[in-house]
Amino acid sequence: PIGGMPLLEHTLIRLRGHGVEEVLINLYHQPDVIPAYFGDGSRWGVRITYSLEQEVLGTAGGVKHAAWFFDGPFLVLYGDNLSTCNLNRLARHHRDRGAMATMALHRRSDPTSSGIAELDAQDRILRFVEKPSPAEVFSNWVNAGIYVLNSQVLDLIPAGQPCDFGRDIFPRLLAEGRVLYGYRMQADEWLWWIDTPADLARVQRSFEYNKLEGER
């Protein structure tokens, strides 16, 4: 719970505010809890479909498992982050550059627990390293866990086995010379990581005191 509602509800409201009407939610842990709360999504003005993993397939493997749902470019949002990323701006950035995949990027002072990206002047990603050691850090632009993907990306994800975007798919795109772009989140866009109980407590306190602050 964040500010009196589930974290996923914040995400759903933001999606609808950017014009999204069709949502798929990937399930694994306690898979009955989320459908029991959100139902078909009509209360929020969206249509929700659920995809259940029988085993953990990773960030990309879970998307591949639901490949039947996608028939064109689509958004992927990780469920454990809270963000005010402007999704319409992100989608335009992707479309205008003719990218196969576009990754939202956020500046983080300590990037060692995230994937980091090196970009050129046109925002094309030249290098990406997942969770670098301090000696490997070359950028403070980190993966925000928000993507726009063309459906061709699904062909690069193996079926029925664990696969991760940061560790597997994005490095493969770069190795094959495919067009991967970064979208640098701007000053009016924020991201709050909720990776640990301490992170959760920090964000909850921020809501409680109405002083929500994110990382620049």
N, C-alpha and C positions, 0 to 999 in steps of 0.2 A: 504493500500500500504506500502511495505517495500522495500527500495532500488529500486524503480521504477517498481515494479511488485506486484501483489496481494500476500498476505501471503500464500494462498493455492497453488500458482504457485511454490513457493520455495519448498513446501512439495512434490508437484507432480514431480518436477525435481529430488529431492532427492530419491523418490521412484524409479523412472526410473533408476537412477544411481546405485541402488542396485538390478536391474534386475526385478523389479515388472512391469508387463505388463497389469494386470487387476485391475482396481480401481473402487470402488463404493463410491460415495459421497452422504452423507445423507443431505437432504434439509428440511428446514422449513421456516426460516425468509427470506423474499424476494427471493423465490425459483426460479425465472426466471433469476436472475442476474448471478448466477454461470454457468448454462448451456449455457447462451448466450456468456460467455467468453471462456469457455473450450470446448464447443461442444462435439464431440465424443472422444476427447483426442488425435487424430492422430498427431496433431502438436507437441505433446510432446512424441510421440512414445508409447502411452498407449491406452487402450480401456476403456472409462469411461462409467459406468452405474450410473443412478441416482435413489435414493429412496426418495420419498416425504412423510414426516410425516404430517398428517392432524391435529395432536395435538402433543405437546411436550411430548416425550416418555422417555427422559433421555438418558444418555450415553449407557446404556445396552439395554434399550427398543428400541432405534433406530437401534441397531445391530440386535436385534430379529426381527424387522419389515422387515429386509432385509435378513432373514435367508436363503431364497431360493438361494441366490447368492453364498453361501459358501459350498464347498464340501470337505474341508480338513482344515488343520491349516491355519490361516490367521492373518494378522496384523490389529490392530486398532490404528489409530492416531487421537488424538483430533485436531480439526481444528484451535484452537486459540493459538497454541504454535508454536514456531520456534525452530528447533532442528537439531543438527548434529549427532544425535545418529547413530551409525553404525548398521544398521538394519540386515546386514548379520551376524555380531557378535552376536547380540541379538537372531536371529533365531537359530544359532548353540547352544547357551547357552540353549535355550528351548529344542531343540531336544536331546542334549547330556544328559539332566537330566530326560528325559521322563516326562516332566511336562504337566499338563492339561492347565495351564495358566502361563505365565511369564510376569512380570511387569517391565518395565524399571524404574530405580530409579536414582534420581539425588540428590546430596547433596545441601541442602538449609539452610542458616544460621537461618532464621526464618521460621519454618515449619508449623506455626499455620493456614495458609491459604491453606494447602495441606493435602493429606492423607499421613501418615507416617507408615513405616514398620520396624519391628524388624526381623532380619535374623540370622540364625545359620551360622556355618563356611562353610557349603555347599551351602549357599545362599537360603535355603528354608525359606520362610516367616513364622514366628511363630505367629506374631501379626500384625494387621493393624487397624489403627484408622483414620477416615476421619475428617480432620480439628479439631485437638485437641485444647483444651484450653492450655495456657502456663503451667498450673500445670500438664497436661496430657502428655506433650512431653517426649518421651523416645528415640527418634531417630531423626537424621537430614537427613535420607534417605527418600525422598518423591516420591510419584507417579508422573512420568513424563508424563502420559497420552499417553503412547506408550506400546502396549501389543502384545504378540503372544498368540493366543487362539486356542485350539483344538475345533473342531466342537461340541464336547460333551457339551461344556459350554453353547451352545445355548439352550440345553434342560433344563437348570436351570433358564432361564430367562422367566418370565411369558409373555404371548402374550397380546398385546393390552392394556397395562397399563404402566404407568411410572415406570422405574427401573434404578438404577444407579450402575455402577460397584463398585465405592468406598464405597457407603453406603449399598449396598444390596448384590451384587454377590460375591465380594472378602471375606467379612465376612462370607457368607454362605459356601464358599469353605473351609475356615479354620475351621468353626464349624463342618463340616462334615468330616474333616480329609483328604480332597483331596489335591493333590500335587500342591501347588502354589509356584513359585520361583520368586526371584527378580534378576534382572540384574543390577549390579552397573555400571553406566556409568563411563567411564574412563576419564583420564585427557584430551584426545583429543576429547571428546564428550561434547557438550554444550546444554543448554536448556534456552530459553528466554520465560518467561511467558508474555502473552499479555492479562491480565485479566481486565485491566482498561484503560481508556484514558491516564492516566499518564504513564502506562507501554508502550503503543503504542508510545507515544511521545519519551520516552527514547530510544526505539529500533530504531525508525526512525532517531533520532539524531546520534546514533552510526553508522548507515549506511552512513549518510550524511558525517560524518567526517572519514569514513573508519576505525573506531576504535570499531568495534563490540566486546563487552565484555559481557559475561554471568556470571551467578552466579556459584560459585564452590560448 
